[in-house]
C-alpha cells in the first residue's frame, strides 16, 4: 500500500472522529454529556498510574491571592528559567531583582526531590462574566498542576509540598529588598536599608567577632530548638560602651549577616504601653528591633527620677533649665518599665518569630537590672576603645594596607591612649580618593601623640596644657587662665 493512500485514510478517520465529536457536543443532552465525561475520567484514572493536584491562584472570593500559589510560583522560578521554552516576565516591587521569570501558560517542567520525580504544569481557565454595562468580560483564573506517580502519594503530600513551601518563602526572603523602619506614634514608615557594614569591616578583635557571628548564626538556625524548650524564637543583645565605639555599625552588620529588616524604635515618640504593643505586633519576622540609648529614652524607674531630682539641686541654673526640658520630653511618653519588659519577653513578644532585640547604651550602670538580666538581654557585648587588632581592620578598610613600618609605633600608642574606633577611622580617612597610606598613618600617629601629651603631666609635676585643677585651666609651663 502506498504512503499517500495511508495518509489519506488516516485523514478520513480523523475527520470522521472530529465530526462525531461535534455532533456529540452539539446534540447530546447536558446531563448525559456530564455523565459520559465523569465515567470516562474515572476510566482514565483507573488506567493511569499518576495523581494530579491543582493549586489555584485565587481562593474563596478571589479577593486574595493564594499564599500557597505565590510560594509555588517563587519556587518554580529557578526551575522554570532553566527548563521551560516559553517564559513570562513580571516586574517586582521591593526586590533586589528587576524582573521575575516564570513559565508561561501550558508549559511543563520536571522537578526532583529525594529521588522522587514530579512534574509541574501551568494553565489558565478563561470564563466570560457579565458586567454592569452588559458587556462580556474575560475572567482569567491561573493555576498550577502537580503530577506524580501514585506510589509517591504520601511522600509528596507530607514531605515534598512542605519542601516547596519552605524553599519558596526562603527564596522570596533572599530576593526581597530589606527595609529600615522608624516609628511615628504607633505606625511604622520605612526606607530601603542599604548600610554596607559587615563583620569583616567591623573594628573588633577577631576572636570576639567570631563569637558574636557564631551566636547569631546559631540563633537563625534554632527554630526547632526554641520550639522544643518552649521559648519564643527571639534573642536579646545589649551593646554598651563609650560613644563612637561602633554600636550602630554592629547593628547594621548583624542585619546584613542574617538578611533581616531593621526596626529603629524611638520610645519618646510612643505615647503609652498600648501603642508600644501595637508597634510590636506590626513588626515582621526576621527583624532586628533596635532601641538606641535606652538609658536616655524615657524614665523607666522611680529611682532614676529621684536621682535626677538630686542632681538638679546641685547644678547651676543653666543646667537646671536644660535638664528640666529633658524631663518634660521624657514625661510626654507614659511607657512604664513593666510595659517595656512585656515588649521584650511578655506574651505578646511571641507573636511572630526570628526576632533580635538590641539595646544600646553608653552607661550600662544606669539601666535597671530587671531590664538587662539574662533571658531578656541574653548576650552583653562591650564595645570599648580601639585596640591594635581593631586598628588593623580599619587600616585595611581605609588605606588598604595590612602592615607598615609605623604599625609597631601605633600599637604602642594605642596601648597607652584611649581613642575610639570612630576617631581612629577619621584620622585614617584619606584627604583624596588617591590618598597616600603613609600620610594617613602619620596623621593617626600625630593624633595619638597629641592625645597622649594632653592626658599626661609634665616632668616637674605640673599639669599639662589643657588640664583643669580646682576649676582653673592650666596653660603649658604652669601658667593659668580662669576657666570659662
C-alpha positions as CSV (number, residue, x, y, z in Angstrom):
1,X,0.0,0.0,0.0
2,X,1.4,3.4,-1.0
3,X,2.2,6.0,1.6
4,X,-0.2,8.5,0.1
5,X,-3.1,6.1,0.5
6,X,-2.2,5.5,4.2
7,X,-2.2,9.3,4.9
8,X,-5.5,9.7,3.0
9,X,-7.2,7.0,5.1
10,X,-5.8,8.5,8.3
11,X,-7.1,11.9,7.4
12,X,-10.5,10.5,6.7
13,X,-10.5,8.8,10.1
14,X,-9.5,11.9,11.9
15,X,-12.2,14.0,10.1
16,X,-14.8,11.4,11.0
17,X,-13.8,11.5,14.7
18,X,-14.0,15.3,14.7
19,X,-17.4,15.2,13.1
20,X,-18.7,12.7,15.7
21,X,-17.3,14.9,18.5
22,X,-19.0,17.9,17.1
23,X,-22.3,16.0,17.0
24,X,-21.7,14.8,20.5
25,X,-21.1,18.3,21.8
26,X,-24.0,19.8,19.9
27,X,-26.8,17.4,20.4
28,X,-26.1,15.2,23.4
29,X,-28.1,16.3,26.5
30,X,-26.0,18.2,29.0
31,X,-26.7,15.7,31.8
32,X,-25.8,12.7,29.6
33,X,-22.6,14.5,28.4
34,X,-21.6,15.2,32.1
35,X,-22.2,11.6,32.9
36,X,-20.1,10.4,30.0
37,X,-17.3,12.8,30.9
38,X,-17.4,11.7,34.5
39,X,-17.2,8.0,33.7
40,X,-14.5,8.5,31.0
41,X,-12.4,10.4,33.6
42,X,-12.8,7.6,36.1
43,X,-11.7,5.1,33.4
44,X,-8.6,7.2,32.7
45,X,-7.9,7.4,36.4
46,X,-8.0,3.7,36.7
47,X,-5.7,3.2,33.8
48,X,-3.3,6.0,34.7
49,X,-0.7,5.5,37.5
50,X,-0.4,9.3,38.1
51,X,-2.1,11.6,40.6
52,X,-2.7,15.3,39.9
53,X,-3.1,18.2,42.4
54,X,-4.4,21.6,41.3
55,X,-3.3,24.9,43.1
56,X,-5.5,27.9,42.1
57,X,-4.1,31.4,42.1
58,X,-7.1,32.8,43.9
59,X,-9.2,31.1,46.6
60,X,-12.5,32.0,48.2
61,X,-14.0,35.1,46.8
62,X,-10.9,35.8,44.6
63,X,-10.1,39.0,46.6
64,X,-6.9,37.5,48.0
65,X,-4.1,35.8,46.1
66,X,-3.3,32.4,47.5
67,X,-0.1,32.3,49.6
68,X,0.4,28.7,48.5
69,X,0.3,29.6,44.8
70,X,2.7,32.5,45.4
71,X,5.2,30.2,47.2
72,X,5.0,27.7,44.4
73,X,5.5,30.4,41.7
74,X,8.6,31.6,43.6
75,X,10.0,28.1,44.0
76,X,9.4,27.2,40.3
77,X,11.0,30.5,39.1
78,X,14.5,28.9,39.4
79,X,13.4,25.6,37.8
80,X,11.3,27.0,35.0
81,X,14.0,29.5,33.9
82,X,16.3,26.6,33.2
83,X,13.8,24.2,31.6
84,X,10.8,26.0,30.1
85,X,10.9,27.1,26.5
86,X,8.4,29.9,27.0
87,X,8.8,32.2,29.9
88,X,6.9,35.3,31.1
89,X,8.5,38.2,32.9
90,X,6.9,40.3,35.7
91,X,8.3,43.4,37.4
92,X,8.9,43.0,41.2
93,X,8.3,45.5,43.9
94,X,10.6,45.6,47.0
95,X,13.0,43.1,45.4
96,X,16.7,43.2,44.6
97,X,15.9,41.6,41.2
98,X,14.3,43.8,38.4
99,X,12.1,41.1,37.0
100,X,10.8,37.6,37.9
101,X,10.8,34.9,35.3
102,X,8.2,32.1,35.4
103,X,6.9,29.6,33.0
104,X,4.2,30.7,30.6
105,X,0.7,29.1,30.5
106,X,0.5,25.5,29.3
107,X,4.2,24.9,29.9
108,X,5.6,21.9,31.9
109,X,8.8,21.4,33.9
110,X,10.1,18.5,35.9
111,X,11.4,18.6,39.5
112,X,13.2,16.0,41.7
113,X,13.5,15.9,45.5
114,X,15.0,13.0,47.5
115,X,15.0,10.8,44.4
116,X,11.3,11.3,43.6
117,X,10.4,12.9,40.3
118,X,7.4,15.1,39.8
119,X,6.0,17.4,37.0
120,X,4.6,20.9,37.3
121,X,2.5,22.5,34.6
122,X,0.8,25.9,34.4
123,X,-2.6,26.6,33.0
124,X,-5.4,29.2,32.8
125,X,-9.2,28.9,32.6
126,X,-11.0,31.7,30.8
127,X,-14.7,32.3,31.6
128,X,-16.9,35.2,30.5
129,X,-18.6,37.3,33.2
130,X,-21.3,39.8,32.7
131,X,-20.5,43.3,33.9
132,X,-22.9,46.1,34.9
133,X,-22.6,47.5,31.3
134,X,-23.8,44.1,30.0
135,X,-20.5,43.7,28.1
136,X,-18.9,40.3,28.5
137,X,-15.6,40.3,30.3
138,X,-12.9,37.6,30.3
139,X,-12.1,36.2,33.7
140,X,-8.7,34.6,33.8
141,X,-8.0,32.0,36.5
142,X,-4.5,30.7,36.6
143,X,-3.4,27.5,38.3
144,X,-0.5,25.1,38.7
145,X,-0.9,21.3,38.4
146,X,1.4,18.9,40.2
147,X,1.6,15.4,38.7
148,X,3.3,12.5,40.3
149,X,3.2,8.7,40.5
150,X,0.6,7.3,42.9
151,X,3.2,5.3,44.8
152,X,4.7,8.5,46.0
153,X,1.5,10.0,47.3
154,X,2.4,10.1,51.0
155,X,5.9,11.4,50.3
156,X,4.6,14.2,48.1
157,X,1.8,15.3,50.4
158,X,3.8,15.0,53.7
159,X,7.3,16.0,52.6
160,X,7.6,17.4,49.1
161,X,4.9,20.1,49.4
162,X,6.4,21.3,52.7
163,X,9.8,21.5,51.0
164,X,8.3,23.6,48.2
165,X,6.6,26.0,50.6
166,X,9.7,26.4,52.8
167,X,12.0,26.9,49.8
168,X,9.6,29.3,48.1
169,X,9.4,31.5,51.1
170,X,13.1,31.4,51.7
171,X,13.8,32.5,48.1
172,X,11.3,35.3,48.5
173,X,13.1,36.5,51.6
174,X,16.6,36.3,50.0
175,X,15.4,38.3,47.0
176,X,13.4,41.0,48.8
177,X,14.8,44.5,49.3
178,X,15.4,44.9,53.0
179,X,14.0,47.9,54.9
180,X,14.8,50.3,57.7
181,X,11.8,51.2,59.7
182,X,11.2,54.0,62.1
183,X,8.1,54.9,64.1
184,X,5.8,57.9,64.3
185,X,3.5,57.1,67.2
186,X,2.1,53.6,66.7
187,X,2.8,53.5,62.9
188,X,5.9,52.4,61.1
189,X,7.4,54.1,58.0
190,X,10.3,52.7,56.1
191,X,13.1,53.3,53.6
192,X,15.4,50.9,51.8
193,X,18.1,49.5,54.1
194,X,21.4,49.9,52.3
195,X,24.0,50.1,55.1
196,X,27.2,48.4,53.8
197,X,28.6,47.4,57.2
198,X,29.7,43.7,57.7
199,X,31.6,41.9,60.4
200,X,34.6,41.8,58.1
201,X,34.8,45.6,58.2
202,X,34.0,45.9,61.9
203,X,36.9,47.2,64.1
204,X,36.8,44.4,66.7
205,X,39.1,41.7,67.9
206,X,38.8,38.6,65.6
207,X,38.0,36.2,68.5
208,X,35.2,38.3,69.9
209,X,33.9,38.9,66.4
210,X,33.7,35.1,65.7
211,X,31.9,34.6,68.9
212,X,29.2,37.1,68.0
213,X,28.8,35.7,64.4
214,X,28.6,32.1,65.6
215,X,25.9,33.2,68.2
216,X,23.9,34.9,65.5
217,X,24.1,32.1,63.1
218,X,23.1,29.5,65.8
219,X,20.1,31.7,66.6
220,X,18.9,31.9,63.0
221,X,19.0,28.1,62.7
222,X,17.4,27.4,66.0
223,X,13.7,27.4,65.3
224,X,13.3,23.7,66.3
225,X,15.4,24.2,69.4
226,X,13.4,27.2,70.6
227,X,10.1,25.2,70.0
228,X,11.4,22.2,71.9
229,X,12.3,24.2,75.0
230,X,9.1,26.3,74.9
231,X,10.6,29.7,74.3
232,X,9.7,32.4,71.8
233,X,12.2,32.5,68.8
234,X,14.0,35.7,69.8
235,X,17.3,36.8,71.3
236,X,18.3,40.0,73.1
237,X,21.7,41.8,72.7
238,X,22.9,44.6,74.9
239,X,25.6,46.7,73.3
240,X,27.4,49.1,75.7
241,X,30.4,51.3,75.6
242,X,31.6,54.9,75.1
243,X,30.2,56.9,72.1
244,X,32.0,56.2,68.8
245,X,32.9,52.6,69.6
246,X,30.8,51.1,66.8
247,X,27.4,50.1,68.4
248,X,25.3,51.3,65.4
249,X,27.7,49.7,62.9
250,X,27.5,46.4,64.7
251,X,23.7,46.5,64.4
252,X,24.0,47.1,60.7
253,X,26.5,44.2,60.4
254,X,24.0,41.9,62.3
255,X,21.2,42.7,59.9
256,X,23.4,42.2,56.8
257,X,24.7,38.9,58.1
258,X,21.2,37.4,58.7
259,X,19.3,39.3,56.0
260,X,16.9,40.9,58.5
261,X,14.9,44.1,58.3
262,X,15.8,46.8,60.9
263,X,13.1,48.5,63.1
264,X,14.6,51.6,64.9
265,X,12.2,52.1,67.7
266,X,12.1,55.7,69.1
267,X,10.5,55.3,72.6
268,X,9.9,59.1,73.1
269,X,7.6,59.0,70.1
270,X,5.4,56.3,71.6
271,X,2.5,57.6,73.8
272,X,1.9,54.7,76.1
273,X,2.2,50.9,76.6
274,X,-0.7,50.2,74.2
275,X,1.0,52.0,71.3
276,X,4.2,50.1,72.1
277,X,2.3,46.8,71.9
278,X,0.8,47.8,68.5
279,X,4.2,48.5,67.2
280,X,5.5,45.1,68.3
281,X,2.5,43.4,66.6
282,X,3.2,45.3,63.4
283,X,6.8,44.1,63.1
284,X,7.6,41.2,60.8
285,X,9.6,38.1,61.4
286,X,13.3,38.1,60.5
287,X,13.8,41.5,62.1
288,X,16.2,43.4,64.3
289,X,14.3,45.7,66.7
290,X,16.6,48.4,68.0
291,X,16.3,50.8,70.9
292,X,19.3,53.0,70.9
293,X,20.5,54.9,74.0
294,X,17.9,53.1,76.2
295,X,19.1,54.9,79.3
296,X,18.2,58.3,77.7
297,X,14.9,57.4,76.0
298,X,12.3,57.6,78.8
299,X,12.1,57.4,82.6
300,X,11.6,53.8,83.5
301,X,12.1,53.6,87.3
302,X,11.3,55.8,90.2
303,X,14.9,55.6,91.3
304,X,16.0,57.4,88.2
305,X,13.6,60.2,88.8
306,X,14.9,60.6,92.4
307,X,18.4,60.6,91.2
308,X,17.7,63.3,88.6
309,X,16.0,65.5,91.2
310,X,19.0,65.2,93.5
311,X,21.4,66.0,90.6
312,X,19.3,69.1,89.6
313,X,19.7,70.5,93.1
314,X,23.4,70.6,92.7
315,X,23.6,72.1,89.3
316,X,23.6,75.8,88.2
317,X,20.5,77.5,86.6
318,X,21.6,76.7,83.1
319,X,21.9,73.0,83.7
320,X,18.7,73.1,85.7
321,X,16.9,74.5,82.7
322,X,18.4,72.0,80.2
323,X,17.5,69.0,82.4
324,X,14.0,70.4,83.0
325,X,13.4,70.4,79.3
326,X,14.7,66.8,79.0
327,X,12.4,65.8,81.9
328,X,9.4,67.3,80.1
329,X,10.2,65.4,77.0
330,X,10.6,62.1,78.8
331,X,7.3,62.6,80.7
332,X,5.4,63.1,77.4
333,X,5.8,59.3,77.0
334,X,3.9,57.2,79.5
335,X,5.8,53.9,78.8
336,X,6.5,52.1,82.0
337,X,9.2,49.6,82.9
338,X,6.5,46.9,83.0
339,X,5.3,47.8,79.5
340,X,8.8,47.6,78.1
341,X,9.5,44.3,79.8
342,X,6.3,42.9,78.3
343,X,7.5,44.2,74.9
344,X,10.8,42.2,75.3
345,X,9.6,38.9,76.7
346,X,5.9,39.0,77.6
347,X,3.2,37.0,76.0
348,X,2.9,39.4,73.1
349,X,6.6,39.1,72.3
350,X,5.9,35.6,70.9
351,X,3.7,37.0,68.1
352,X,5.9,36.3,65.1
353,X,9.4,34.7,65.2
354,X,13.0,35.0,64.4
355,X,13.4,38.4,66.0
356,X,16.5,40.0,67.6
357,X,16.1,42.8,70.1
358,X,19.1,45.2,70.6
359,X,19.6,47.8,73.3
360,X,22.5,50.2,73.1
361,X,23.7,52.4,75.9
362,X,26.8,54.5,76.8
363,X,26.2,53.9,80.5
364,X,25.2,50.4,81.4
365,X,25.3,51.1,85.1
366,X,22.3,53.4,84.7
367,X,20.0,50.6,83.5
368,X,17.5,48.8,85.7
369,X,18.8,45.3,86.4
370,X,15.4,43.9,85.5
371,X,15.8,45.3,82.0
372,X,19.1,43.7,81.2
373,X,19.0,40.4,83.0
374,X,19.8,37.1,81.2
375,X,16.7,35.9,79.4
376,X,15.9,39.4,78.3
377,X,19.3,40.7,77.1
378,X,20.8,37.2,76.5
379,X,24.2,38.5,75.4
380,X,26.1,41.5,76.7
381,X,28.7,42.9,74.3
382,X,31.1,45.6,75.4
383,X,32.4,47.8,72.7
384,X,35.4,49.8,74.0
385,X,38.2,51.9,72.8
386,X,40.1,50.9,69.7
387,X,42.6,48.0,70.1
388,X,45.5,47.3,67.8
389,X,43.6,44.4,66.3
390,X,40.7,46.7,65.6
391,X,43.1,49.3,64.1
392,X,44.4,46.7,61.7
393,X,40.9,46.1,60.3
394,X,40.4,49.9,59.9
395,X,43.8,50.3,58.2
396,X,42.9,47.6,55.7
397,X,39.5,49.2,55.1
398,X,40.6,52.8,54.8
399,X,44.1,52.7,53.3
400,X,44.4,49.2,52.0
401,X,47.5,48.1,54.0
402,X,47.9,45.1,56.2
403,X,51.4,46.0,57.5
404,X,53.5,49.2,57.6
405,X,56.6,50.2,59.5
406,X,54.5,52.6,61.6
407,X,52.4,49.7,62.9
408,X,54.6,49.0,66.0
409,X,54.6,52.6,67.0
410,X,50.8,52.8,66.6
411,X,50.4,49.6,68.6
412,X,52.4,51.1,71.5
413,X,50.4,54.4,71.4
414,X,47.1,52.6,71.4
415,X,48.2,50.7,74.5
416,X,48.7,54.0,76.2
417,X,46.0,56.2,74.8
418,X,42.2,55.7,74.8
419,X,40.8,56.5,71.3
420,X,37.5,55.3,69.9
421,X,37.4,53.4,66.6
422,X,35.4,56.4,65.2
423,X,38.3,58.8,65.9
424,X,40.9,56.3,64.6
425,X,38.8,56.0,61.3
426,X,38.5,59.8,61.0
427,X,42.3,60.2,61.2
428,X,42.8,57.4,58.7
429,X,40.4,59.0,56.2
430,X,42.3,59.9,53.0
431,X,42.2,63.5,52.1
432,X,41.5,62.4,48.5
433,X,40.5,59.3,46.7
434,X,44.1,58.7,45.8
435,X,45.3,59.3,49.4
436,X,48.7,58.1,50.4
437,X,48.7,55.3,53.0
438,X,51.8,56.6,54.8
439,X,50.3,60.1,55.1
440,X,47.1,58.7,56.6
441,X,49.1,56.6,59.2
442,X,51.3,59.5,60.1
443,X,48.2,61.6,60.6
444,X,46.9,59.0,63.1
445,X,50.3,58.9,64.9
446,X,50.2,62.7,65.3
447,X,46.7,62.5,66.7
448,X,47.6,59.7,69.2
449,X,50.7,61.6,70.4
450,X,48.7,64.8,70.8
451,X,46.1,62.8,72.9
452,X,49.0,61.3,74.9
453,X,50.5,64.7,75.6
454,X,47.1,66.1,76.5
455,X,46.5,63.4,79.1
456,X,50.0,63.3,80.7
457,X,51.7,65.7,83.1
458,X,55.0,67.5,82.8
459,X,58.2,66.1,84.3
460,X,58.2,68.7,87.0
461,X,54.8,67.5,88.3
462,X,52.8,70.5,87.0
463,X,49.7,69.8,84.9
464,X,50.0,69.8,81.1
465,X,48.3,72.4,78.9
466,X,44.6,72.0,78.8
467,X,44.2,70.3,82.2
468,X,42.0,71.7,84.9
469,X,43.0,71.9,88.6
470,X,40.2,73.1,91.0
471,X,38.3,74.7,88.1
472,X,41.4,76.6,86.8
473,X,42.5,75.9,83.2
474,X,46.3,75.4,83.3
475,X,48.4,76.5,80.4
476,X,51.7,75.0,79.2
477,X,54.5,75.7,81.6
478,X,52.2,76.1,84.6
479,X,50.6,79.4,83.7
480,X,46.9,79.5,84.2
481,X,43.7,81.2,83.0
482,X,40.3,81.3,84.6
483,X,38.1,78.6,83.3
484,X,35.1,79.8,81.4
